[in-house]
Amino acid sequence: MDIEKLRFGTELVKRGFAKMQKGGVIMDVTTAEQALIAEEAGAVAVMALHKVPADIRASGGVARMADPKKIQEIMDAVTIPVMAKVRIGHYAEARALEAIGVDMIDESEVLTPADPFYHIDKRKFTVPFVCGARSLGEAVRRIWEGAAMIRTKGEAGTGNVVEAVRHMRIINHAIMNLKKMDDDSIFRIAEVYSKAYLKLPSGVNHEFENRVDFGGDEVVYEDYTLNQIIDGLFEVLKEVKEIGRLPVVNFAAGGVATPADAAFMMQLGADGVFVGSGIFKSSNPEVYAKAIVEAVEHYDSPEVVAEISKGLGEPMKGLDVSDLEIHLQERGL
Amino acid sequence: MRVAVVGVQGDVEEHVSITEKSLKSLGIDGEVLTVRKPGIVSKSDAVIIPGGESTTISKLIWKDGVAKEIIEIAESGCPVMGTCAGLIVISKYGDDQVRKTGTKLLELLDVRIKRNAFGRQRESFEATLNIEGIGEYDAIFIRAPVIEEAGNGVKVLAEFDGKIVAVREKNILGLSFHPELTGDVRIHQYFLTMV
């Protein structure tokens, strides 16, 4: 057998991995014990963290990639895929997670961003990435950069679903509008979306009193010129228009706390659900985890959602988004 | 013809759409249904168990009562196809991972399965196979299982790197890879002609 014919980390292999998670629940865990509870409850994957978002929010300071030793303990404990988070733009953290064999990397706004200008060029990696988005523009940029999965940003660590709902509705509405547009209009949208990559070059140019003759052939991100980026975003947008949805799996995340929250996000068109603080900040994690898995499976059966929501105990306490000092969703455009 | 795709978790839509496409290309009049509740599998002519997480899919089909119906319909001779996680679920014998997670198998296919046989996602790949009855085929392996041991009645349809990755035992078809992720309808056509 000619092993040279093996093709690793192709777009099909990366996007395919994300598709295998569909209809499932991905749970935040901080220990091997929690990971086993998640697996036993029927989670399709776990997100290995140093602290759940609610605790990251409470403790403040800089939130970074979790200790690889901790992540490895979790990888050794369960048979389902293990994901872990890196700071936005932090190539070295991402390479380290790839080196230990994490199954998917979440380039996450829940951690403190490392790069004020750019996200990681995810096509350079063999391991697939998931990224947060709160609008079609953010989603399309991340997909162009190579993300194999998108999730709503929501507002992590709040136990308040309102922001996840906002982001899912905004993306759905934008796709609906896009379907009515011709190629010229879509190209204009691609040009608008490309502006997010100009923060660094235009900032530098400003310091030069705009003496740099700034055109489409300027390299603005990795090896890509502005024109190449616009063309790339245009291609992603055309695909979104053609299939009427994002070309990668789109999960709900950031504030999902109850089985009914999870069912609601599925009704809004999510392909699956991330539950962060919601499970291990509830009074009965085992029962809560199972109930959320079933709610996602039977999201369109109100009687099932009602039955599994009975006597679950206390959900995580939760926070009103308007009382927050820090909005994690504003990180990484 | 009615084809049921077990839809509790995994890449269900992909199987539904490629099955519809295959029916059309074969000129067969039929419908493809997604199943998350009892009562549909028993009225179908063929069943597909998709890729996903075998631990999750197994839990949910046993809980929902879909598992028993799949076993009954398989025993009556209707074709059943399992791809990746689906292959694990239809197998008779599991490995340490299957035992450790207490994953309950449907025991339809006389094989011993090994989960995540090539490694983690980093080691997932595409490769060209030679499948008996189909020919050269570009297959996608994602944290794929392989068949370590196959019973006498099991026909090996394809191997990769010395490992068994596609088998058929009478009306049961098991694949390590994901025919639903490509545009290639030949495997689904092969399966539908088993009906």
Interface residues (C-beta under 8 A of the other chain):
Chain A: M1 I3 K5 L6 R7 F8 G9 T10 L12 V13 G16 F17 K19 M20 Q21 K22 G23 G24 E39 E40 G42 A43 V44 A45 M75 T79 I80 P81 E98 G101 D103 M104 T126 V127 P128 V293 E294 E297 H298
Chain B: G7 V8 Q9 G10 D11 V12 E13 E14 R36 G51 G52 E53 T55 T56 K59 L60 K63 D64 C84 A85 Q97 K100 T101 R115 N116 G119 R120 Q121 R122 E123 S124 F125 E126 A127 T128 I140 F141 I142 R143 F160 D161 G162 H178 L181 T182
